[in-house]
C-alpha cells in the first residue's frame, strides 16, 4: 500500500530555502513563464499554514528543477 510523503511539511522545513530560491520574485519575473503574483500568493498561504498548497507548489518546483537540468 502506498503513502503520501509529507511534502507540505518538507516545504515549510528542510526544503524551504530551496523552494524559496525557486519561487524568488526576481527569478520568476526574469523567466516570465508563470503568474509571479499567483505563485507568491500560494507560497505565502502555504507558509502561513492557511492552506496546504504543496501539490501545486511541488508540481511547479519539479518543473523548475527539470528546467534547470537542461
N, C-alpha and C positions, 0 to 999 in steps of 0.2 A: 504494500500500500504506500502511496506517495505522501508527501507532506509539502507544505508551503514554507519556504525559507522566511526568516524574519526580516525581509528586505526593508520594511519601514523603519524598524529599529536600527538596522545597519546604517541606513542613510542618515539617521539622527546621531549615530555614534561613530564607529570606526571608519565608515566611508564618507563621512560628512565633508571633510576637506577636499577629497577627490571630487565629490559631487558638486561642491561649491565652485571648484575650478571649471567644471564642465558647464555650469549654469551661470558663470560670471556675466554680468550685463555687458561689459566691454566686448567679450568674446562673442556673445550672441548677436550683438549689434554689428560687429565686424563681419560675421559669417552671413547674417541676414537671410537665414533659411527658415527660421521659426518666429513665432509671435513672442518676442522677448518679454513683454509685459505679462503675457499669459503664463509663460513658463516660470517667471519670477514669482508670480502670484501663487501658483501651485506649490512652489518650493517653500514660500513663506507659510502657507497654510499647513503644509506638512511639518515644518519645523516647529510651529506653534502647537501642533497636536490637534488642530481643529478638525482635520480630515486626513485619512490615510491616502495620500496621493502617490504612494510608492509604485503602483502598477504603471501609471502614466509616466512618472519620472524615470522609472527603471527602463522602460522602452526607449525614452529619449537618451538616457545615459548610455545604453548599449549601442544606439546608433552613433553617438559621438565617439565612443571607443572604437567602433568599427571604422568610422571615417578617419580617425587618427592613424589607423594602421596602414592606410594607403597613401 
